[in-house]
Structure formats: structure tokens, C-alpha cells
Amino acid sequence: MPSSSYNPDVLSCLANLSSDEVFTPPELVNRMLDLLPPELWADRKATFLDPGCKSGVFLREIAKRLDTGLEPQIPDRQKRMNHIFKNQLYGLAITELTALLSRRSVYCSKTANGKYSVCETFNTPDGNIRYGRVEHTWEKGHCVFCGASKDAYDRGPELETHAYHFLHAEKPEEIFNMKFDVIVSNPPYQMGSDGGTRDIPIYNKFVDQAKKLKPRFLSMILPSRWMAGGLGLSDFRKSMLSDRRIRKLVDYERMDAVFPGVDFEGGVCYFLWDRDNEGDCEVTSISADETIGPVARDLNEFDVFVRDIRALKILRKVLKAGEPSITEILSVDKEFGWTSNFDGFHKEKQNPNDVALHYNRKGKRLIGWINRNDIVKSTHLIDTWKVMVPTAYGERGTRPATVLGPSFVAESPSVCTQTYLFFYVSSERQANSLNSYLRTRFFRFLVSLRKISQHATRSTYTWVPRQPWNRTWTDEVLYEKYRLTQDEIAFIESMIRPMEANGEQ
């Protein structure tokens, strides 16, 4: 075909408008629709809702399938189009702009009742793709429906409120006054909760609201970080992992594998929820050019989801030993009460009562000094030997990964800011032994199973077993101790980069 006649799908070429307007490539939409039972496309009574329309691509691709599937029942093409668009496809746009874009891509006209619309039976310009400005309901500085910050989103009429209709309806079933067989969407992912400096997830609220409508099938694209982390997602994660109606889960290690040019740490996934069928979930894991699965799994085996079945087998083997968790000697967040930007210390030691304070500025590890009498929290840990590790370290899905920033031994007495978590022991020898353990691939592999974003909280280390601190630990010793096979060792080493003795990669 001559290049001059090439006519690409415009919805595969759109740039994203904002952080909540990440357009979904048609190819990904069709992978999701492939999860649905094929007989749906021949059901003239089946109804479909996208509660987070951005480009209209979900409704457009569904229309294509219904057009083919209903041809034997409604041979006349125009009558078939009229029926599909008027009676089967519904959408709620997230902004005024995406409403216009969605109608243009679905109805082939900027208005549903326009001269060039593919549907002849609409009486209103909106058709079944609705958008109406909705205001947040503020209480104590936040929206009671979505949690958005009043400081960030209490806006005048010239700006979008980002108060999504689907979430701000007390009775979402009354929006269209009908039931839906299928709800499918790529919802907005996050909103600023405290003036825009911190983002809170919002996609979980779309899932929960959709379940309230009790559709036969529900499928949504979500950031994969819900599986092991995320601000305020504990209840959502518990709900998802215990829901036996989630029958299929496709998980991509990197978001840019399906959203080119989008960098969102932790990857992305989509799922199929089947209201009338319970059972194990068919999980497919995709990383780079490697696809594992589908594998039937019980999502609720642990409190977080282990994404790769090969990693799960190794974890089960380690946990079978029944050893205590290393979290027993691990600090909590802000153990001494100071945030990362704490500056109430002096840079030089001034008297014998001063204690070394470890902090970080612009990525550089530094030591200040603070009077012991000024330390009022966790004073029983001041005189321990510590192995400190940065709480934040991001790699954006690279493989093999380092997982954690370089750890280091802090001699007694010492304290630190929120920049670090630390493991504590009673002697220098024990601290050196512990530090050798942190630097093994084995240790960092077990951490990686619960670390899905740049932040490693205390719970991230839950599955790491505690060891006796009387030797230098190496991967070879640990592989032998837990009787790992050559395939299991090869998998760990394909996932985790070695760390040199000085902590560098």
C-alpha cells in the first residue's frame, strides 16, 4: 500500500491531555474485550457502560463487534446502527473536552443528533455519552465522595472540577435508570489530596462503585500497585484479593508496554470480574518479551499479591522454614520522630553528649549532630548498632533490579531522619553480618515481592527471614540453606542485580 494512502486509527495517535486523561490504545481495548464471552456480541439486549470516557474507544470497539454479531438478527445496516448506539452503548465522560472527543469518535459526529451521526434516532446532541459539571461536596477540607483536596479542586467555572459524575452520585444506578450487563473502562488513576503535593488513588473508587451496579461483567485497567502498596489501598486490596469473582487478571510489569510514553511505576493490569461465577483466577504475567500463564491461582493466598508464579514458588519454600521475620529488628517510619527535611541539628559535634544524626540532602548521605537530651522518641534505640537503608529507591521497572538503595552500618550511638529505616543489633560484628545479608540478591528478591513502588515501608520486609548474625552472608550460602534449585537461582539472578561490597551496583 502506498504510504500516501496510509490512514492510521486516530485514537492510537492521541497524546494524553493530563495525568487523569491517559488515552487507551485500541489494541489494549480489544485485548480486554476478548476476555468477555463471545456470545455477548450477538445479544441485542446486552448493555455496556464506560463510566470514565476519555476518547470513546471502548464504546467504539464494542460497537464494531456488535455490528458484526447482530447482522443476522438485524440485516439492515442503518437499523442495526440505530439499535446499537441508542439502546446498547452508554458512557460518562470525565471532562467536557473528552465528552466532545468521545462523541466524535463513537457517533462520527460532534453531536449525536447531527447530520453526519451514524445513529439517526437521537433527539439530543449528547446521545448516550453524558457530561455535566459536578461539584465536590466538601467536608473538613476534602470531598466526601472522592477525597479530593478543597485547596486543589475548589475551582471557578472556568476550570474543570474533576468531580467525576460516576463517583459523586449517591445512587449511580439512577444516572441512566437502567442496569448494565458490562461495565468496562480505563478510569482516572489519582487526584491531589492535600493541595496537589500528594496524590491519592481514585481508580479503586471506580471499581467499588461499578460493583454496586451489579453488572454481569466488569473489566477495568488499573495501576498494578494496588497489589502490594499504595496510599489508602489496604481495604481495596483486601477486597480484590478475596473476591472469587475476579476470574482473569493480566498484569504488565511496565506500564509503557501498553501505554507508550507513559511512565507510572509499578506496572499496569486489567481484570475480568464475573458476577455469576466464582473460582480461581487465571493470571497472566507479562514482562518485556516474556509471558507467563495463564495460571490458575488463589489471589487471596497472602495479604499482598505475588505477581510472578515462579517467585511464588520460591517464597513458599522460604516461608516453609518457619523462621521469624526480620521486621522484629526493624524500625518504624519516623522512628525518632523527624521527617526527612528535619534541620534541628548542628553540623559539627559540640560536646560529648552529641549523637550522630544520619540524613540526606539532594541525594547525598550526610551526618549531623544532635544533643541526646533533644531526642525524645525511641530513646532505647539510640545506643544500638544499626544498618540503615533508604526508604525510597526507584528504578521504573528495570530488570535486573537493585530494589533497595545502598545500606550502611551506623555505629552506636546514632539516630536518623525519616529518610532511613534501620535494623538494629547490639554489636559491630552483628551489624556487619546483617549488612552482608541486606546486600545479597536473596534478601532483595524477597523485598521485591512486596515492593511495587519506590517506597519500602516496614511491611515491605515481612517475608525476609531473620538469620543468626555470626557470619558473612552470601547468596551461595542462602541458596543452599533454602534448597533452591538451579532454575530458581537463575530466576532470582535474572531479577536482581548484584551489589558490590561498598554498596554500589
Secondary structure, DSSP 4 states (H G I P E B T S, - for coil): --GGG----GGGTPPP-STT--PPPHHHHHHHHTTS-GGGGG-TT--EEEEEESSSHHHHHHHHHHHHHTTTT--SHHHHHHHHHHHTEEEEESSHHHHHHHHHHHHSSSSTTSTT-S-S---SSSTTEE-------EETTEETTT--BHHHH---TTS-----TTTS-SSGGGTTTS--SEEEE----EEESSSSSSEEE-HHHHHHHHHHT--SEEEEEEEGGGGT--TT-HHHHHHHHH-TTEEEEEEES-GGGTSTT---TT-EEEEEEETT--S-EEEEEEETTEEEEEEEE-TTSSSS----HHHHHHHHHHHTT-PPBGGGGBPPTTTTS--TT---SBSS--STTEEEEEEEETTEEEEEEEEGGG--SSGGGTTSEEEEEESB---TT-SSB--SPPPEEEPSSEEE-TTEEEEEESSHHHHHHHHHHHTSHHHHHHHHTT--SSB--GGGGTTSBP--SSS---HHHHHHHTT--HHHHHHHHHHB----TTS--
